[in-house]
Amino acid sequence: MSWRAITEGLAEYYRAPYRQAMAREARDRDDLFRLLVLSEALGIPNPAAPYTLELMPLVWDDFHDWHRRMGMPHSPLDHIRCC
């Protein structure tokens, strides 16, 4: 057994109980990011709109999953029909 295998095994041992909590936190962080990027399109004033406009192509791919997770059965944007 090498040191690398032992190190990886210990890292997995300590991370395993928190994996679900970390995944949930990452998803919540990503949801907040999407809300900030799409806020101007959703009618929420965003002072950083010129900067977030460049990021919109990155969030379009997961837009359907995001609005379903936020509890919106259909797209809240008039110009985006995903379902």
C-alpha positions as CSV (number, residue, x, y, z in Angstrom):
1,M,0.0,0.0,0.0
2,S,1.4,3.4,-1.0
3,W,1.2,6.7,0.9
4,R,-1.0,8.1,-1.9
5,A,-3.6,5.3,-1.4
6,I,-3.6,5.9,2.4
7,T,-4.0,9.6,1.9
8,E,-6.9,9.2,-0.5
9,G,-8.5,6.6,1.8
10,L,-8.3,9.0,4.8
11,A,-9.6,11.9,2.8
12,E,-12.6,9.8,1.7
13,Y,-13.1,8.7,5.3
14,Y,-13.4,12.2,6.6
15,R,-15.4,13.6,3.6
16,A,-18.0,10.8,3.3
17,P,-20.3,11.9,6.2
18,Y,-20.5,15.5,4.8
19,R,-20.8,14.7,1.1
20,Q,-24.5,15.3,0.9
21,A,-24.3,18.5,2.9
22,M,-21.5,19.8,0.7
23,A,-23.5,18.9,-2.5
24,R,-26.6,20.7,-1.1
25,E,-24.5,23.8,-0.3
26,A,-22.9,23.8,-3.8
27,R,-26.4,23.5,-5.4
28,D,-27.7,26.4,-3.2
29,R,-24.7,28.5,-4.2
30,D,-25.3,27.7,-7.9
31,D,-29.0,28.6,-7.5
32,L,-28.1,32.0,-6.0
33,F,-25.6,32.6,-8.9
34,R,-28.3,31.8,-11.4
35,L,-30.7,34.2,-9.6
36,L,-28.2,37.0,-9.7
37,V,-27.4,36.4,-13.4
38,L,-31.1,36.2,-14.4
39,S,-32.4,38.8,-12.0
40,E,-32.7,41.5,-14.6
41,A,-34.7,39.2,-16.9
42,L,-36.9,38.2,-13.9
43,G,-37.7,41.9,-13.2
44,I,-35.4,42.2,-10.1
45,P,-33.2,45.4,-10.3
46,N,-29.6,44.4,-10.6
47,P,-26.9,47.1,-10.4
48,A,-24.4,44.6,-11.9
49,A,-26.5,43.7,-14.9
50,P,-23.9,44.8,-17.5
51,Y,-21.5,42.3,-16.0
52,T,-23.9,39.5,-15.5
53,L,-25.1,39.8,-19.1
54,E,-21.9,38.1,-20.2
55,L,-22.7,35.1,-18.0
56,M,-26.2,34.4,-19.3
57,P,-25.0,31.8,-21.9
58,L,-23.5,29.8,-19.1
59,V,-26.8,29.4,-17.2
60,W,-29.1,28.8,-20.2
61,D,-28.2,25.1,-20.3
62,D,-29.5,24.4,-16.8
63,F,-32.3,26.9,-16.8
64,H,-35.1,24.3,-16.9
65,D,-33.8,22.3,-14.0
66,W,-33.3,25.6,-12.0
67,H,-36.8,27.0,-12.5
68,R,-38.3,23.6,-11.6
69,R,-36.2,23.4,-8.5
70,M,-37.3,26.9,-7.5
71,G,-40.9,25.8,-7.6
72,M,-41.9,27.4,-10.9
73,P,-43.8,24.9,-13.1
74,H,-43.1,26.9,-16.3
75,S,-40.5,29.3,-17.4
76,P,-40.9,32.7,-15.7
77,L,-39.3,34.5,-18.7
78,D,-41.5,35.4,-21.7
79,H,-38.7,35.0,-24.2
80,I,-37.5,31.6,-23.0
81,R,-39.7,28.6,-23.5
82,C,-38.1,25.5,-22.2
83,C,-41.2,23.4,-21.2
